[in-house]
Amino acid sequence: MSDELVPDPSRMRASDADREQVAKVLQKAHSEGRLDLHELDERLGQVYAAKTYGELVPLTADLGMTGVVVPQPVQQVQPYQQHLPSSRVVGGAGPSTSIAFWSGVDRKGEWVVPASHSVVAIMGGVALDLSRARFAQEHTTITVFAFWGGVEIYVPEDVTVRVDGTGIMGAFEDSTYKTPTVPGGPVVRITGVAIMGGVEVRRPKRKKLKGHKREELED
C-alpha cells in the first residue's frame, strides 16, 4: 500500500472524550503549579476548539504528563449507526432568564434557547429540558446562580455540553458523560456558581412504553 493511502494520524478527528481527557490533564497541571490560571484558560480554549489529534497533542507536550494518545490508522472504519440529528439551530429569540425565588420554573417542550440564558434559583428550583428545544445560535451559554436552590438541566445526546461552573458548599454535577454524544448538534456551555445549592446536568428522563422494551423520552 502506498503512503498516500495511509491517513496521517495527527489529522484524524478528535472526539469529545479526547478533548475532556486533555482538559483533565491541564486542570491537574494547574493544581500542581505547572500552569498558572491564565495559561490554563488559554489552553482550555484551544482544547475545546481543537478538531484533530494534531491540535491536541502539543497542549500537554511540555508538561511531562500523558494527554491524548493518537490512534494508529486502521484499514476500515465502521460507520456510526445512529443517524445524525437534524439541525436544531433555527435562529429567532427565546426567554433570556429563568428565575425561581421561593418558587419553581419548568421549561420543556419546543422552546427556543437564546445564545445567552441566565438561571437564578434562590431557595427555589429550576428545570430546563433541552430534549425538544431549538437554539437561536450554534453556541449557547447558560449561566446559573443557585443559592440554597436546585437547578436541573436535561441535555439530549445530540447536544454537546460543557460544564465548568463553581460550587461553594454546593456542586455542579454532570452525568451526561455516561452516554455518548452524537456529533453535529449545537454546543451548550453551562457555567456559573452554586452556593449551598446544586446544579445537575443529566440526560432527559425516559419512560418505558407499555408492551415494549424500547424507551421513549418523556414530554
C-alpha positions in Angstrom: 0.0 0.0 0.0 1.4 3.4 -0.9 1.9 6.2 1.7 -0.7 8.3 0.0 -3.4 5.8 1.0 -2.4 5.8 4.7 -4.1 8.7 6.6 -1.9 10.9 8.8 -3.0 10.1 12.4 -2.4 13.6 13.6 -5.1 14.8 11.1 -7.7 12.4 12.4 -10.7 13.9 14.1 -10.6 14.0 17.9 -13.7 13.0 19.9 -15.4 14.8 22.8 -13.8 12.2 25.2 -10.4 13.0 23.8 -10.9 16.7 24.5 -12.2 16.1 28.0 -9.1 13.9 28.7 -6.8 16.6 27.7 -8.8 19.2 29.8 -8.4 17.0 32.9 -4.6 16.8 32.3 -4.4 20.6 32.1 -6.5 21.1 35.2 -4.3 18.6 37.1 -1.2 20.5 35.9 -2.7 23.8 37.2 -3.4 22.2 40.6 0.3 21.1 40.7 1.5 24.6 39.8 2.7 23.7 36.3 0.3 26.1 34.7 -1.0 29.4 36.0 -4.6 30.4 35.7 -4.1 32.5 32.6 -2.3 29.6 30.8 -4.9 27.1 31.9 -7.8 29.3 30.5 -5.8 29.8 27.3 -5.1 26.1 26.8 -8.6 25.0 27.7 -9.9 27.4 25.0 -7.6 25.7 22.5 -8.7 22.2 23.7 -12.4 22.8 23.1 -11.7 24.5 19.7 -9.4 21.6 18.6 -10.7 19.4 15.8 -7.8 16.9 15.3 -5.4 15.0 17.4 -2.6 17.1 15.9 -4.1 20.2 17.6 -4.5 18.4 21.0 -1.1 16.8 21.4 1.0 20.0 21.7 -1.2 21.3 24.5 0.3 18.8 27.0 3.7 18.1 25.3 5.6 20.4 27.7 4.0 19.1 30.9 5.6 15.7 31.1 2.1 14.3 31.5 0.0 12.0 29.3 -2.6 13.9 27.3 -4.2 12.1 24.4 -3.0 9.0 22.6 -3.1 9.4 18.9 -4.6 6.2 17.4 -2.9 4.3 14.6 -4.7 4.3 11.2 -6.9 1.4 10.5 -8.0 -0.1 7.2 -11.7 0.1 7.8 -13.8 2.4 9.9 -17.2 1.2 10.9 -19.9 3.9 10.2 -21.8 5.3 13.2 -25.1 3.5 13.2 -27.2 6.3 14.7 -28.4 9.0 12.3 -27.0 12.5 12.9 -29.6 14.9 14.2 -31.4 17.3 12.1 -30.3 20.9 12.7 -31.7 22.4 15.9 -30.4 25.9 15.1 -33.3 27.9 13.9 -32.5 31.5 14.9 -35.1 33.7 16.5 -35.5 34.8 20.1 -36.3 33.0 23.3 -36.6 33.7 27.0 -33.4 35.2 28.4 -34.0 34.3 32.0 -35.5 31.6 34.3 -35.9 32.9 37.8 -37.2 31.0 40.8 -37.4 32.8 44.2 -39.1 30.5 46.7 -40.8 29.0 43.7 -40.2 26.8 40.7 -39.7 27.2 37.0 -40.1 24.3 34.5 -39.2 24.8 30.8 -39.7 21.9 28.5 -41.2 21.1 25.1 -40.5 23.1 22.0 -38.9 26.3 23.3 -36.2 28.4 21.7 -33.0 28.8 23.8 -31.2 32.1 23.1 -27.5 32.5 22.7 -27.3 33.5 26.4 -29.7 32.4 29.1 -29.5 33.2 32.8 -30.9 31.0 35.5 -31.4 32.2 39.1 -32.6 29.8 41.8 -32.8 31.3 45.3 -34.4 28.8 47.7 -36.3 27.5 44.7 -35.9 25.1 41.8 -35.5 25.4 38.0 -35.7 22.6 35.5 -34.6 23.2 31.9 -35.3 20.4 29.4 -33.5 20.7 26.1 -34.9 17.5 24.6 -37.1 19.2 22.1 -35.7 22.7 22.3 -34.4 24.7 19.4 -31.5 27.1 19.5 -31.0 30.7 18.3 -27.4 30.1 17.6 -25.0 27.2 17.3 -23.2 28.1 20.6 -25.2 28.8 23.7 -24.2 29.8 27.2 -26.4 29.0 30.2 -25.2 31.0 33.3 -26.5 29.7 36.7 -26.7 31.3 40.1 -28.1 29.0 42.7 -28.3 29.9 46.4 -30.0 27.3 48.6 -31.7 26.2 45.4 -31.5 23.5 42.8 -31.2 23.5 39.0 -31.7 20.5 36.8 -30.7 20.7 33.1 -31.6 17.9 30.8 -29.3 17.6 27.7 -30.1 15.0 25.0 -27.5 13.1 23.1 -27.5 15.3 20.1 -26.4 18.4 22.0 -22.8 18.8 23.1 -22.5 20.1 26.7 -19.6 21.8 28.5 -19.9 22.2 32.3 -17.5 24.5 34.1 -19.5 26.0 37.0 -18.1 26.6 40.5 -19.6 25.1 43.7 -19.3 26.9 47.1 -20.6 24.4 49.6 -22.5 23.3 46.6 -21.8 21.5 43.3 -22.1 21.3 39.5 -22.7 17.6 38.6 -22.5 16.4 35.0 -23.7 12.8 34.4 -24.0 13.1 30.6 -20.6 11.6 30.1 -22.1 8.2 30.9 -23.7 8.1 27.4 -22.1 9.1 24.1 -22.8 12.4 22.4 -23.9 12.4 18.8 -21.8 14.9 16.9 -23.1 17.7 14.6 -25.5 19.4 17.0 -25.4 22.7 18.9 -23.0 23.3 21.8 -24.2 24.4 25.2 -21.8 25.7 27.9 -23.2 25.6 31.5 -21.3 27.8 33.9 -22.0 30.0 37.0 -21.9 29.4 40.7 -23.8 27.3 43.2 -23.7 28.4 46.8 -25.1 25.8 49.2 -27.1 24.6 46.2 -26.8 22.1 43.4 -26.8 22.1 39.6 -27.3 18.7 37.9 -26.8 18.2 34.2 -28.1 14.9 33.0 -29.8 13.1 30.1 -33.6 13.5 29.7 -35.9 11.3 31.7 -37.2 8.3 29.9 -40.3 6.2 30.3 -40.9 2.6 29.1 -43.7 2.1 26.5 -46.3 -0.4 27.6 -45.8 -3.8 25.9 -42.4 -2.7 24.6 -38.8 -2.9 25.8 -38.0 0.3 24.0 -37.9 3.6 25.9 -39.0 7.0 24.7 -38.4 10.5 26.0 -40.9 11.9 28.4 -42.6 15.1 27.3 
